[in-house]
Amino acid sequence: MSTRDLHLNDSADSISSAVEFVNQALSRAGMAKPSVGVILGSGLGCAADRLINAGGISADYVDIPGMPQPHVTGHHGTLVCGRVKDQSVVMLKGRVHWYEGRVLEDILFGVRLLAGLGIRKLLVTNAAGGINPKFSPGDLMVISSHLRPLLYTVPATFPGHLRMANALEMQHSRGLWCDVLRTAALQTKTPLRIHEGTYAMMPGPCYETPAEIRMLQKIGADAVGMSTVPEAVEAVSLGMSVLGVSCITNCAAGLTDQTLSHSEVTATASAVSEPFSEWIWNVVCGMKP
């Protein structure tokens, strides 16, 4: 057996162990099999807190076999299970990123765990910098398309790389971002301003330069961040329908005189936590099995 085959087996074993851990926790709590998954980005864990307050259960990532631990402020590393009205939901409060020095297998672990639990509808969120001049901090953007400039190529040794490549091809025929879920989200009432647009993923770890933002403007980006696209592609390749949402937490570099910082990102996310959580709650309610 080759080293690559051993690595594939180790990865599959880790996912299986994590799935078994969560299923046992659900069984002990008398909870139903989940139908919806949610990944919460920087500073956006308020929806998971609400789920706990509504009687949900939680587990720290460190206690889940094989689950990678985030090390970025605003990513708590907690899995939460509970009910949103008649929907059984699993929320991942925080994610790991490439700029933490992670490999793709780490970044996709959460999505694969959700797929192993049987989830077929995924809401994936992020904090993003606004590029579109109509966007302001505190607005929401439902993702209709995405860009991957200067990002990555999938290495030939990546487990499941052919499946992921096929998922990328499927974007051209039926779209990566689910039209039905996107339409429903745009029609869900919120006091926050809500837009639709194109999300650009950059690798980080630093914020983009003003020149890079000008480039992104010219190729059609409305918002920019450092996550979400690999998770969405993997989710589609595993048979999920995906809704992507960006919380605009700052204006991108060069568009204002303000110096960018992660504290600004988390502060803006915290300021809109209550209406954002309410909107997420209502969007999830509309994700019928």
Buried (B, 14 or more C-beta within 10 A) or exposed (E): EEEEEEEBEEBBEBBBEBBEBBBEBBEEEEBEEBBBBBBBBBBBBBBBBBBBEEEBBBBEBEEBBBBBBBEBEBBBBBBBBBBBEEBBBBBBBBBBBBBBEBEBBBBBBBBBBBBBBEBBBBBBBBBBBBBBEEBEBBBBBBBBBBBBBEBEEBEEEBBBBEEBBEBBEBBEEEBBBBEEBBEBBBEBEBEBEBBBBBBBBBBBEEBBEEEBBBBBBEEEBBBBBBBBBBBBBBBBBBEBBBBBBBBBBBBBBBBEEEEBEBEBBBBBBBBBBEBBBBBBBBBBBEBEE
